[in-house]
């Protein structure tokens, strides 16, 4: 009798494990599909104008707004307006209320370390981020990095009149679960 119960429990655990694995694989696949779709939409926005006066558009939460390129790791990632979990599942989130390129203030972009930013531990001071929006392409050189507590919001602050790109992600990079800290890249515009 005990053998039958043990066999039954083993089968249940196996079925449960396979179900959870299948669910996780589906979610990863689905998130990748959303990211790829959003990247196509974001790239379609990149029709640079030769007009001298640049009009910086307004975006709604969830809108694709551009592309973040990271040459060091050969990544091209869609940027979406907003940093809630729904937006971060699709792409790199632009922190609503912070500036965009040409607004001479702090621009904040965030992403998950275990999906889009999984290779960001390879990026160093001196490397570049390229932000492409419908009104231009902007290159930023990383000048500083630091690690802060997960709830530290002091890294989001006005830098006017200097244009600074701040890119944030969870830290440690290989941590499983909710990470206790944030890794902050600070980059200055070079073009």
C-alpha positions in Angstrom: 0.0 0.0 0.0 2.8 2.4 0.9 4.5 1.6 -2.4 1.3 2.6 -4.3 1.0 5.9 -2.4 4.7 6.7 -3.0 4.3 5.9 -6.7 1.2 8.0 -6.9 2.9 11.0 -5.1 5.9 10.6 -7.4 3.7 10.7 -10.5 1.8 13.8 -9.1 5.1 15.6 -8.4 6.4 14.7 -11.9 3.3 16.0 -13.5 3.4 19.2 -11.4 7.0 19.8 -12.2 6.5 19.3 -15.9 3.4 21.6 -15.8 5.4 24.3 -14.0 8.3 23.9 -16.5 6.0 24.1 -19.4 4.3 27.2 -18.0 7.6 28.9 -17.4 8.9 28.1 -20.9 5.7 29.4 -22.4 6.0 32.7 -20.5 9.6 33.1 -21.5 8.7 32.4 -25.2 5.7 34.8 -25.0 7.8 37.6 -23.4 10.4 37.2 -26.2 7.6 37.3 -28.8 6.3 40.6 -27.3 9.8 42.1 -27.2 10.5 41.1 -30.8 7.1 42.6 -31.9 7.7 45.8 -29.9 11.2 46.1 -31.4 9.7 46.0 -34.9 7.2 48.7 -34.0 9.9 50.8 -32.3 12.2 50.6 -35.4 9.3 51.7 -37.6 9.1 54.9 -35.6 12.7 55.8 -36.5 12.2 58.0 -39.5 14.6 60.8 -38.8 13.5 64.2 -40.0 15.8 66.8 -41.5 13.8 69.6 -40.0 15.9 72.0 -37.9 13.3 72.3 -35.2 12.9 69.0 -33.3 9.5 68.3 -31.8 9.7 65.9 -29.0 6.5 63.8 -29.0 4.4 62.8 -26.0 4.0 59.1 -25.3 1.3 57.2 -23.5 2.1 54.4 -21.1 2.9 51.2 -23.0 3.7 53.0 -26.3 6.9 51.9 -28.1 9.1 55.0 -28.2 12.4 53.9 -29.6 15.4 51.6 -29.5 18.3 51.2 -27.1 21.4 49.8 -28.7 24.3 48.5 -26.7 27.2 48.0 -29.1 29.5 46.2 -26.6 27.2 43.3 -26.3 25.5 43.7 -29.8 22.1 44.2 -28.3 19.2 46.1 -29.8 16.2 46.5 -27.4 12.8 48.2 -27.7 12.1 51.1 -25.4 8.5 51.4 -24.1 7.0 54.2 -22.1 6.6 53.2 -18.4 8.3 51.0 -16.0 5.5 48.9 -14.5 5.8 45.1 -14.8 3.7 45.0 -17.9 5.9 47.4 -19.8 9.1 45.8 -18.5 7.9 42.5 -19.9 7.9 44.0 -23.4 11.0 46.1 -23.4 13.3 48.6 -21.7 11.1 51.0 -19.7 11.4 54.8 -19.9 10.7 56.1 -16.4 7.6 58.4 -16.9 8.3 61.9 -15.9 12.0 61.9 -16.7 13.4 63.6 -19.8 14.0 62.3 -23.3 17.0 63.2 -25.4 17.4 66.9 -26.2 15.5 67.9 -23.1 18.7 68.6 -21.1 17.8 66.7 -18.0 18.0 63.1 -16.6 16.7 60.3 -18.8 16.0 57.0 -16.9 15.7 53.7 -18.6 15.1 50.4 -16.7 15.1 46.7 -17.6 15.1 43.3 -16.0 18.5 41.7 -15.4 17.2 38.2 -16.1 15.6 39.0 -19.5 16.6 42.0 -21.6 19.6 43.0 -19.5 21.0 39.5 -18.8 24.4 40.4 -20.4 24.7 43.9 -18.8 27.3 42.5 -16.4 29.6 42.7 -19.4 29.3 46.5 -19.8 31.9 48.8 -18.3 32.8 52.4 -17.9 33.7 53.8 -21.3 31.1 51.7 -23.2 28.2 53.3 -25.0 24.4 53.3 -25.0 22.7 54.5 -28.2 19.2 55.8 -27.9 17.3 56.0 -31.2 14.0 57.9 -31.3 11.9 59.2 -34.1 13.6 62.5 -34.0 17.3 61.3 -33.8 20.0 59.1 -32.6 21.9 59.9 -29.4 25.0 58.3 -28.0 25.9 58.2 -24.3 29.2 57.1 -22.8 29.1 55.3 -19.4 31.0 57.4 -16.9 30.1 55.8 -13.6 28.4 52.7 -12.1 27.1 52.1 -8.6 25.0 49.7 -6.6 22.2 51.0 -4.4 19.4 49.4 -2.3 16.4 48.3 -4.2 14.2 51.0 -2.7 16.7 53.9 -3.2 15.0 56.4 -5.4 17.6 59.1 -4.9 19.2 58.1 -8.3 16.2 59.6 -10.0 16.7 63.4 -9.9 17.0 66.4 -12.1 20.4 66.8 -13.8 19.4 70.0 -15.6 20.9 71.6 -17.6 23.1 68.5 -18.2 21.6 65.6 -20.1 22.4 62.4 -18.3 21.2 58.9 -19.2 20.7 56.7 -16.1 20.1 53.0 -16.8 18.9 50.8 -13.9 18.5 47.1 -13.4 18.3 44.6 -10.5 21.5 43.4 -8.8 23.2 41.0 -8.3 23.0 39.9 -11.9 22.9 36.2 -11.2 20.6 36.4 -8.2 17.5 34.2 -8.3 14.3 35.9 -7.1 13.6 39.5 -6.1 17.1 41.2 -6.0 17.9 43.3 -3.0 19.8 46.0 -4.9 19.9 48.0 -8.1 22.9 48.4 -10.5 23.0 52.0 -11.9 24.8 53.0 -15.1 25.4 56.8 -15.5 26.2 57.9 -19.0 26.9 61.4 -20.5 25.9 62.4 -24.0 28.7 62.4 -26.5 26.8 63.5 -29.7 
